[in-house]
Each structure stands twice: as structure tokens, then as C-alpha cells.
Amino acid sequence: MVAVHGYYNGAVCVPLEKEHFFMNQKVIITALDEKIEPKVRRLGTLEGKASVVFEKDWSISDEELTG
């Protein structure tokens, strides 16, 4: 038996961990008292996947910029 964390989205239970289930496999669903906020990402963005930070002393010459 395998246990995975997930959440109910109002229609189906969505696992938060990658696990290999097969069609028509029996499951046991246990509802916990706590709520979680699923990570929502806008289509086509890396929001929540990467961050960009510019240092205060960062500089580039015109030649480097234009190649």
C-alpha cells in the first residue's frame, strides 16, 4: 500500500506527489482537517519555478550588450 498527499479540487482528488496508479485501482481516501492552497502557475511562465536577482554593482559595456 502506498500513501500520497493530495487535495480535493471540488471534483476530483489531485495527488501532489508523482505516483504510478493504474486504472480502476482501489484507493482509500482520508480527509484531513487542514486546507492547502495548490500552487497555481500562469500558463507559459516560470512563476514559482525560478527567480531573477540583479546585483547593485552589475554592469555591462555597450559592446557586450550589442555583441
Phi, psi and omega in degrees: 000139181240138176246132177229151176276152179191191178212161178260124184263013181101344180228318182219163173272129183248119179286144177267350181241146179282117179221147182267106174254156177242160183303140177063021176286135177289141178227160172245123181251123180242122180272129177263164182283337184277150176254150173236155175258112179296147178284117181253132181237137176290139182302130176085010179242166174256019182305127181085353181254334183209160176226152180238131180230130176257127179283152181294327183265016182284136177209160178213141180280164178298323180295317179294324181292317183271349175083000000 
